[in-house]
Amino acid sequence: NKLQVTEFVTVQELANLMNISATDVITTCMSLGVIVSINQRLDAEIIELVASEFDHEIEFISIEEHTEVEEEIHDAPEDLKPRAPIVTVMGHVDHGKTSLLDYIRKAKVAEGEAGGITQHIGAYEVMVTERKITFLDTPGHEAFTAMRARGTKVTDIAIIVIAADDSIMPQTKEAISHAQAASVPMVFAINKIDKEGAQPERIKQELASMNILVEEWGGEHQSQDISAKTGEGIDKLLEKVLLVADMADLKANPNRPATGTIIEATLDKGKGYVAKILVQAGTLRVSDPVVAGEHSGKIKAMFNERGIRVKEAGPSTPVLILGLSGAPQAGERFKVMENESEARLLAAKRGQINREQANRATKRISLDEIGRRLALGTFRELNLIVKGDVDGSVEALSDSLIKLSLETVQVNVIHRAVGQVIESDVLLASASDAIIIGFQVRPSLGARKLAEQEGVEIKMYSVIYEAIEEIKLAIEGLLEPTKEEKIVCNIEVREVYKIGKIGTVAGCYVLDGKVTRNTPIRIVRDGIVVYPTKEGASGELASLKRFKEDAKEVKAGLECGLTIKNFNDIKAGDIVEGFEIIEIKQKYG
């Protein structure tokens, strides 16, 4: 009998849940030494304390769960109709995911990709022997792990592409573990068998060593040798995908309000916010009120992946929708509500809670961390503002950049959003000394002029790798240089003269290198430093002469006379060691 609450519920809501008056909650808080008002949001600790006063147990759930809990619709078995399988193609960079999808779609997309990574996730429907298969094209690179980890939840079947002329790479393993974690059945496509040196059997051997047996080797995983270039084996691969789909018995009820997942969202100049979505249950129709994350709206228009307008979309159908109030995050759930005001209300509530959590999280990190980092003494921060054309890219790039943080240099992404770089971004950057990073977007004219005035740097990239590399270089620039000393000369003391006012003068011979009037020195006697004995200190020459004349420098093989500031205890046989301190730039990592 636990109370399910989200963190940051208001005093009034908590009172309603526990069937007591709000005054009781306020009084209890006062006795705990916390003054609250009726509409104030409470954090987890206080909620637990107050609840325990009234003998309630509390279970915290996230806002998504909270809203999902309210309306899990269970469909009657007779309402369920078979639906198309949703297939994700995963694998290592350049193992041929895009070429496989292209061959299946008979379209050439791969050439247009910047840097060979599929940047824009799309979803495509393909007809195979009168049956539909929906393909999700997830960008295949570590930068997209965040999105891929979300994307797999949508998937029914994962095709893992492995190049036969290569071996199983870390990303392939990562893709396999994602699929296993989400318990998604895998079909292995062993690609590039038309190339010389292709050894499909070796790949199966490697899979077996990871405890994954393909069907030919007596296991349960389907695999097919293919060539995405010539098209060999691809029809068989699709048949195997349908076979796996039949075994999974995929069904959904088309006659109910639609729910599904956002694949990505962008801001289009002419159309406003455009979201690519995948309907997973129910049927989505034009003018349905929907809510996705903290954004809501009424569907103005829907397009299929070929850009043709459609009126409705059933289960397993990918469509583009117009009409949302903002760009929800990739992987957010969307659902159709009764009416628009209900959708707006839920979106606003989620937005408020997300803001509260963000505010508290930022406060929390700074105080503990600042003390620890100031103790390090050399702590620097690199603030970034990330703008991109697609939410998935923005999120992936931000995550990759934050991961570049080192012990002494913290990378902060202080703002990230979809859309072009605008003036408010530049003002934020100038206020917080940030660099603006644009991924596939350009600054507006006003923003560019303002950036020149304010001296804000705006960097534009179209390939994620480049952005990461350049930020690494920026971090190197912030690292404190390490200091190293280099011995520049050794001078042997041969005779010592005591002269009244001047003190001790040493008659010396320069053994190697050269000594100048400003060279920092130390005195070594029998291999032990006798002056200066303090750590990090260095001695100075008071004078340097050759034949009674002041000398600027004396080279190896010449004799000279010198006196040392604040030190008179020189003895014959001492070595005067001259050194210089050089700063060496630190490398990243």
HELIX and SHEET records of a PDB file:
HELIX    1   1 VAL A   11  MET A   18  1                                   8    
HELIX    2   2 ALA A   22  SER A   31  1                                  10    
HELIX    3   3 ALA A   44  GLU A   53  1                                  10    
HELIX    4   4 ILE A   63  GLU A   70  1                                   8    
HELIX    5   5 PRO A   77  ASP A   79  5                                   3    
HELIX    6   6 LYS A   97  ARG A  105  1                                   9    
HELIX    7   7 ALA A  110  GLY A  112  5                                   3    
HELIX    8   8 ALA A  114  GLY A  116  5                                   3    
HELIX    9   9 GLU A  142  PHE A  144  5                                   3    
HELIX   10  10 THR A  145  GLY A  151  1                                   7    
HELIX   11  11 THR A  152  VAL A  154  5                                   3    
HELIX   12  12 PRO A  170  ALA A  181  1                                  12    
HELIX   13  13 PRO A  200  SER A  209  1                                  10    
HELIX   14  14 GLU A  215  TRP A  217  5                                   3    
HELIX   15  15 ILE A  234  ALA A  248  1                                  15    
HELIX   16  16 GLU A  340  LEU A  376  1                                  37    
HELIX   17  17 ASP A  391  ILE A  402  1                                  12    
HELIX   18  18 GLU A  423  ALA A  431  1                                   9    
HELIX   19  19 LEU A  445  GLU A  454  1                                  10    
HELIX   20  20 ILE A  464  LEU A  478  1                                  15    
SHEET    1   A 2 LYS A   2  VAL A   5  0                                        
SHEET    2   A 2 GLU A  57  PHE A  60  1                                        
SHEET    1   B 2 LYS A  81  PRO A  82  0                                        
SHEET    2   B 2 LYS A 251  ALA A 252 -1                                        
SHEET    1   C 6 GLY A 122  VAL A 128  0                                        
SHEET    2   C 6 ARG A 131  ASP A 137 -1                                        
SHEET    3   C 6 ILE A  86  GLY A  91  1                                        
SHEET    4   C 6 ILE A 157  ALA A 163  1                                        
SHEET    5   C 6 MET A 186  ASN A 191  1                                        
SHEET    6   C 6 GLN A 222  ASP A 225  1                                        
SHEET    1   D 7 ARG A 309  VAL A 310  0                                        
SHEET    2   D 7 HIS A 295  PHE A 303 -1                                        
SHEET    3   D 7 PRO A 289  ALA A 292 -1                                        
SHEET    4   D 7 ARG A 333  VAL A 336 -1                                        
SHEET    5   D 7 THR A 259  ASP A 268 -1                                        
SHEET    6   D 7 GLY A 272  ALA A 281 -1                                        
SHEET    7   D 7 THR A 317  LEU A 324 -1                                        
SHEET    1   E 2 LEU A 284  ARG A 285  0                                        
SHEET    2   E 2 GLU A 312  ALA A 313 -1                                        
SHEET    1   F 4 VAL A 409  VAL A 418  0                                        
SHEET    2   F 4 ARG A 380  GLY A 388  1                                        
SHEET    3   F 4 ALA A 434  PHE A 439  1                                        
SHEET    4   F 4 ILE A 458  TYR A 461  1                                        
SHEET    1   G 6 ILE A 528  TYR A 531  0                                        
SHEET    2   G 6 ILE A 521  ARG A 525 -1                                        
SHEET    3   G 6 ILE A 575  ILE A 584 -1                                        
SHEET    4   G 6 THR A 482  ILE A 499 -1                                        
SHEET    5   G 6 GLY A 503  THR A 516 -1                                        
SHEET    6   G 6 GLU A 553  LYS A 555 -1                                        
SHEET    1   H 8 ILE A 528  TYR A 531  0                                        
SHEET    2   H 8 ILE A 521  ARG A 525 -1                                        
SHEET    3   H 8 ILE A 575  ILE A 584 -1                                        
SHEET    4   H 8 THR A 482  ILE A 499 -1                                        
SHEET    5   H 8 GLY A 503  THR A 516 -1                                        
SHEET    6   H 8 GLU A 559  ILE A 564 -1                                        
SHEET    7   H 8 LEU A 541  ARG A 546 -1                                        
SHEET    8   H 8 GLU A 549  ASP A 550 -1                                        
END                                                                             
